[in-house]
């Protein structure tokens, strides 16, 4: 992938406009899950995408997310928006990524922007 791992990252796959279903291992079985139905994916630790974004000057924005499924996430968005459009509202309204990078203590999340009901900053 573009983050140096040699393989396509989870974030790249989720944000590929041609990807509708994501292969996931659920209870020892591979299932193809429709991305529109995923609220967020949580991965333990720091991923290469986070390290890459931090190296190229990504901006962090503290936020509390309330999701349509009732879950709440507290952490920070990590975005590569230009400084002239660096507000959280700019990031949320920008076209492009359907899954946003969100950091919580000890994990990296990819949050489906369509699953976000409210953002408290």
C-alpha positions as CSV (number, residue, x, y, z in Angstrom):
1,X,0.0,0.0,0.0
2,X,0.9,3.6,-0.1
3,X,2.0,3.5,3.6
4,X,5.0,1.3,3.0
5,X,3.6,-2.1,4.1
6,X,3.6,-3.4,0.6
7,X,0.0,-4.5,0.9
8,X,-3.2,-2.5,0.7
9,X,-4.1,-1.1,4.1
10,X,-7.5,-1.5,5.8
11,X,-8.1,2.2,5.3
12,X,-7.2,2.2,1.6
13,X,-9.5,-0.8,1.0
14,X,-12.4,0.8,2.9
15,X,-12.0,4.1,1.1
16,X,-11.6,2.5,-2.4
17,X,-14.7,3.8,-4.3
18,X,-15.0,0.4,-6.0
19,X,-15.2,-1.6,-2.8
20,X,-18.7,-2.4,-1.6
21,X,-18.0,-5.5,0.5
22,X,-15.1,-6.1,2.8
23,X,-13.8,-9.6,3.7
24,X,-13.7,-10.0,7.5
25,X,-12.9,-12.9,9.7
26,X,-15.8,-13.3,12.1
27,X,-15.7,-16.2,14.6
28,X,-13.3,-18.3,12.5
29,X,-15.3,-17.7,9.3
30,X,-14.7,-15.4,6.4
31,X,-17.7,-13.1,5.8
32,X,-18.2,-10.4,3.2
33,X,-19.7,-7.4,5.0
34,X,-21.3,-4.5,3.2
35,X,-19.3,-1.4,4.1
36,X,-22.5,0.7,4.3
37,X,-23.4,-1.4,7.4
38,X,-20.2,-1.0,9.2
39,X,-20.2,1.8,11.8
40,X,-16.5,1.6,12.6
41,X,-13.6,-0.8,12.6
42,X,-11.2,-0.8,15.6
43,X,-7.6,-2.1,15.3
44,X,-5.4,-2.3,18.4
45,X,-2.3,-0.1,18.4
46,X,-0.9,2.4,16.0
47,X,-1.1,1.6,12.3
48,X,1.3,2.7,9.5
49,X,-1.4,5.1,8.2
50,X,-1.3,7.0,11.5
51,X,2.5,7.1,11.4
52,X,2.5,8.3,7.8
53,X,-0.1,11.1,8.4
54,X,1.8,12.3,11.4
55,X,5.1,12.4,9.4
56,X,3.4,14.6,6.7
57,X,1.8,17.1,9.2
58,X,-1.6,15.7,9.9
59,X,-3.8,17.7,12.3
60,X,-5.4,16.2,15.4
61,X,-8.9,17.3,16.5
62,X,-10.3,16.1,19.8
63,X,-13.9,14.9,19.5
64,X,-16.6,12.8,21.0
65,X,-18.6,10.8,18.4
66,X,-22.1,9.7,18.8
67,X,-22.9,7.0,16.3
68,X,-26.3,5.9,14.9
69,X,-25.9,2.5,16.4
70,X,-25.7,4.1,19.9
71,X,-22.0,3.7,20.4
72,X,-19.9,6.6,21.6
73,X,-16.2,7.1,20.8
74,X,-13.9,9.6,22.5
75,X,-10.6,10.4,20.9
76,X,-9.1,12.4,18.1
77,X,-9.6,12.7,14.3
78,X,-6.3,12.6,12.4
79,X,-6.7,14.5,9.1
80,X,-4.7,15.8,6.2
81,X,-6.8,18.8,5.4
82,X,-5.1,22.0,4.2
83,X,-4.6,24.6,6.9
84,X,-7.2,26.9,5.3
85,X,-9.8,24.2,5.8
86,X,-8.6,22.5,9.0
87,X,-11.8,22.7,11.0
88,X,-13.6,19.5,12.0
89,X,-16.7,20.6,10.0
90,X,-14.5,21.1,6.9
91,X,-13.2,17.5,7.3
92,X,-16.6,16.0,7.8
93,X,-18.1,17.8,4.8
94,X,-15.1,17.2,2.4
95,X,-15.7,14.7,-0.3
96,X,-13.5,11.6,-0.5
97,X,-12.9,9.2,2.4
98,X,-16.0,7.3,3.5
99,X,-14.1,6.1,6.5
100,X,-12.3,8.6,8.7
101,X,-9.3,8.0,10.8
102,X,-10.1,8.4,14.5
103,X,-7.6,7.6,17.4
104,X,-8.8,6.3,20.8
105,X,-6.5,5.3,23.6
106,X,-4.6,2.1,22.6
107,X,-6.3,1.8,19.2
108,X,-7.0,3.2,15.7
109,X,-10.5,3.4,14.4
110,X,-11.9,3.8,10.9
111,X,-15.3,5.5,11.4
112,X,-17.9,5.4,8.6
113,X,-18.9,9.0,8.2
114,X,-22.4,7.9,7.3
115,X,-22.6,6.2,10.7
116,X,-21.9,9.4,12.6
117,X,-25.0,11.0,14.1
118,X,-23.2,13.8,16.0
119,X,-19.7,15.1,16.7
120,X,-19.0,17.1,19.9
121,X,-15.8,19.1,19.8
